[in-house]
């Protein structure tokens, strides 16, 4: 289980999103059993959380970059 968490942490946003799309397609398949669908749903929620965390991190990095740039512009204007 710990190994899965480490592998999940190394997933890129794009890889997690692609796997999530695959999971959704499998859940929607009429031949998927209920037990399999539940397992897939669990994996889907994990992947969704990974994507959410990656997007939140990217948003924070962008805010930092914009803030740094605004500070740089402001200090140049004061000089």
C-alpha positions as CSV (number, residue, x, y, z in Angstrom):
1,X,0.0,0.0,0.0
2,X,2.8,2.4,0.9
3,X,4.5,1.6,-2.5
4,X,1.3,2.6,-4.3
5,X,1.3,5.9,-2.5
6,X,4.9,6.6,-3.6
7,X,4.1,5.6,-7.2
8,X,1.0,7.8,-7.1
9,X,3.0,10.8,-5.8
10,X,5.3,10.4,-8.8
11,X,2.4,10.5,-11.3
12,X,2.3,13.6,-13.4
13,X,-1.0,15.5,-13.7
14,X,-1.4,14.3,-17.3
15,X,-0.7,10.6,-16.4
16,X,-3.2,10.7,-13.5
17,X,-5.8,12.4,-15.6
18,X,-5.4,9.8,-18.4
19,X,-5.7,6.9,-15.9
20,X,-8.8,8.6,-14.4
21,X,-10.4,8.8,-17.9
22,X,-9.6,5.1,-18.3
23,X,-11.2,4.3,-15.0
24,X,-14.3,6.2,-15.9
25,X,-14.6,4.4,-19.2
26,X,-14.3,1.0,-17.4
27,X,-16.9,2.0,-14.8
28,X,-19.3,3.0,-17.7
29,X,-18.8,-0.3,-19.4
30,X,-22.0,-2.4,-19.0
31,X,-19.9,-5.6,-18.5
32,X,-18.1,-4.2,-15.4
33,X,-19.2,-6.1,-12.3
34,X,-20.4,-4.2,-9.2
35,X,-17.4,-5.2,-7.2
36,X,-15.0,-4.1,-10.0
37,X,-16.9,-0.9,-10.4
38,X,-16.5,-0.2,-6.6
39,X,-12.7,-0.9,-6.8
40,X,-12.5,1.3,-9.9
41,X,-14.4,4.1,-8.1
42,X,-12.0,3.9,-5.2
43,X,-9.1,4.3,-7.6
44,X,-10.9,7.1,-9.4
45,X,-11.2,9.0,-6.2
46,X,-7.5,8.6,-5.5
47,X,-6.6,9.8,-9.0
48,X,-9.1,12.7,-8.6
49,X,-7.3,13.8,-5.4
50,X,-3.9,13.5,-7.1
51,X,-5.1,15.8,-9.9
52,X,-6.7,18.2,-7.5
53,X,-3.4,18.4,-5.5
54,X,-1.3,18.9,-8.6
55,X,-3.7,21.7,-9.8
56,X,-3.6,23.4,-6.4
57,X,0.2,23.2,-6.4
58,X,0.4,24.7,-9.9
59,X,-2.0,27.5,-8.9
60,X,0.2,28.3,-5.8
61,X,3.3,28.4,-8.0
62,X,1.6,30.7,-10.5
63,X,0.5,33.0,-7.7
64,X,4.1,33.1,-6.4
65,X,5.5,33.9,-9.8
66,X,2.9,36.6,-10.4
67,X,3.6,38.0,-6.9
68,X,7.3,38.0,-7.5
69,X,6.9,39.7,-10.8
70,X,4.6,42.4,-9.3
71,X,7.2,43.0,-6.6
72,X,9.9,43.3,-9.2
73,X,7.9,45.8,-11.2
74,X,7.0,47.8,-8.2
75,X,10.6,48.1,-7.0
76,X,11.7,49.1,-10.5
77,X,9.0,51.9,-10.6
78,X,10.1,53.2,-7.2
79,X,13.7,53.4,-8.4
